[in-house]
Each structure stands twice: as structure tokens, then as C-alpha cells.
């Protein structure tokens, strides 16, 4: 039995939810998001909450997942989501130029990453902030930026999440002569 699926999703003021046969449309102060419905999940809207239940008991794994996806929709249109990356290394830098993020990170040419329409980039010194209303898109573009130069284990240079700990390895030791 899903502990997360049992909990109702509260609808805050200023959020409008429309349930159709194919999807759920959620409108709020920050924008509009859609979620495609699965045929095994039943969604009921009461006054200020949504209750998720199962039509097909053989697909219990989707119960908690759909409840959390619905909760993420509501949080996205009210507060939004944000992830931060840190650039570590001498001469490594990033700049936000309109809808693009330009990263100079030790390659011959700078790397340019185009932002999807719901995503915004902000750069403050060596911290890149990625924000938007869709949690999945924010996480995906953050992972793509990090993949440009993942942190290496010897000096720790590269792009990492702000709270990420990089395990450092010890370098080679000088050979000692035995005579």
C-alpha cells in the first residue's frame, strides 16, 4: 500500500486545476503545466484537495508516482523549482547571454547551451542558477550542464552541484629506490 499515494494533494489559492479524460491542466501565478493521465489511476477533485486512487489494483507502483507528479505540478506553478551548480577551476567561467548559457571551461571554444522556453539561467561569479516551473526540465538541463565537465577526482575541477561532495583521490607517489 502506498503511503504517499494515500495523502491528498492540497490546492492553494490562486491555482486552477482542470481534469479531462487525457490529462490534468494546472494554472497558477507562474504559468501552466500539463500532466498526461494513466488509465490505471483515478483522480477526484474535492473543494481544496485532490485525491488519487487506483482503478487497476495490479499497477500499484503508479499510485504514489502520480500523486507526487501532481504535487510537483502545483508546487511548480506556485513557487517554481531551482537548482544550483558551482564551477570550480582556474579560468573556468560562465555567462548568461539572453536565452543562452556560455561556459568557458578549458575547451578550445566556449560551450553554448540554449535554455528551453520555461527555463531561466542566472550566473553569479562561479554559481549557475537554473530555475523554472517544470521540475523534470530543470533537473534535465542541470544534468546536461554538469555533464559538460564533470568534476574530476584529483583536483576537483569541473562543474558540480552546490551541495555535492567530490571524493578526492591521491595522486601518484614518487618511486623510491631500494639499494
N, C-alpha and C positions, 0 to 999 in steps of 0.2 A: 504494500500500500504506500502510495506516495505521500510523504509528509509535506512536501512543497505544494503538490497539486491540490491538497485539501484546503489550503489557505485561500481566502477570497482576495481579489485584487481590488484595492480601493481606487476610486476615481476622484482625483482632486478637482476643485473648482476651476473652471476655465478650460477643461478638457472635454472634448466631444467625441463620443465613440459610436460608430455606426457598424452594425454587424449585418453582413449579407451572406448569401449561400456560399460564396467562394472565398471571401476574405473579410478582415476587420480593418476599418479605416479609423485612425486615431488622429484628431486635430487638436493642437494646443497652441500656446503662445509662441513656440519656437518653430513650428511647421507642422507637416502632415506626414504620417508613416502608414504603410500597409503591411499586413501580415496575412499570408495565404493560409486558409483553414485546411485541416486534415479531416477526412471523413470519419475517423475514429474518435474525434474529440467533439464534445458538445459544450457550447458556450452560452451561458444565460446572463443577461444584464438585468440587475435589480436597480434600485434607486441610485445608490452611490458606490456600487461594487459589482464586480463581475465574478461569476463562479464557473470554474472549469470542471467538467466531469467527462467520463468516458461513455461512448456508445458501445464500443467493442472492447470487452474486458481482456482480450488477448494481446492488446497493444498498450500495456500499462506504462511502458517507458516514455510514451509521448505525453502523458498526463502532466507531469511536473515540468517537462520541457516547454509545453505550450503555455502553461501558467507563467513561467519565468519570461518567455518571449513577450507575452502580453504585458507583464510588469515592466520590461525593458522599453516597450513602445511608449508607455505612459511616462516613464522617467525621462525618456529621450525628448519628448515634445514639451515637457515642463522644465527640466533642468539642463538636459544635454549631457554628453559624455566627453571626457578629456583624458588624454594620455600624454606623458612627457618623456622625451628622450634626451640623453645627455651625450655630447660629443667630447671625447677625451683624446688628446693628441696635439702635438706641436704643429701649428699651421692648419689644423682642421677647423673649418668654419661652415656655417650655413647662413643663407639669406632667404627671406621670403620676398619674392618679386611677383606681386599680383596674385594669381592663382597657382604660381609655381614655387617650388622649394628648390633652391640651387645649393648643392652641397659640394664644397671643395674638401676632398678627403684623401689626398695623396695619389689620385689618378692623374693621367695626363690632362684630361678635360674634366670640367666640373660635371657632376651628375644632376640632371634636372628631373624633378618628379612633379607631375601635374596633379592637382587636387581634384577629386570628384566634386560634383556640384554642392553636396551638403557638408563638405569638409573644409575647415579653415586651418591655416598654418600661422603660427606666431613664433618668432625667433627672438630670444633674449640672451645675448652673449653666446654661451655654448649649450643652451637649453632650447629644444624644439618642442612646442606645444601643439598637439593635434586635437582639434575639437570638432564636434558635430552632434547631430541628433540620433544617428543610427549607430548603435554600439558595435555591430558587426563590421561596418565600414571603417569606423575609427580604429578598431583593432587590426583590421587587414592592412590599411595604409601605414599604420605604425610598424607593423611587422615587415612590410616591404622597405620602408626607410631604414630600419635596423639592419636588414639583410644587405644593404649596400656595402657596409663594412662592419661585420660583427666583431665584438671585442676579442682581441687575441690574448692568449693566456700568459704570455711572457712579460709584456709591458703594460697590458690592459688598454691599449689604444683601440679606438673604434667608436661605434655608436651603441649605446646601451640604454635600457630603461632606467629611469631615475632611481628606482629602488632596487635595481639588480646588483647582485654581488658576483663579481668575476673571480673565480678561483685562479690564483696565480701559480704558475709552475716555476721551478727553479731552473736556471739556465745551465749550460754545460760547465763543468769544472775543469780546471787546468790539469793536464796529465802530470803526475808526479813520477819522477824517475826512481827506480828501486835498484840501488847498487851498493 
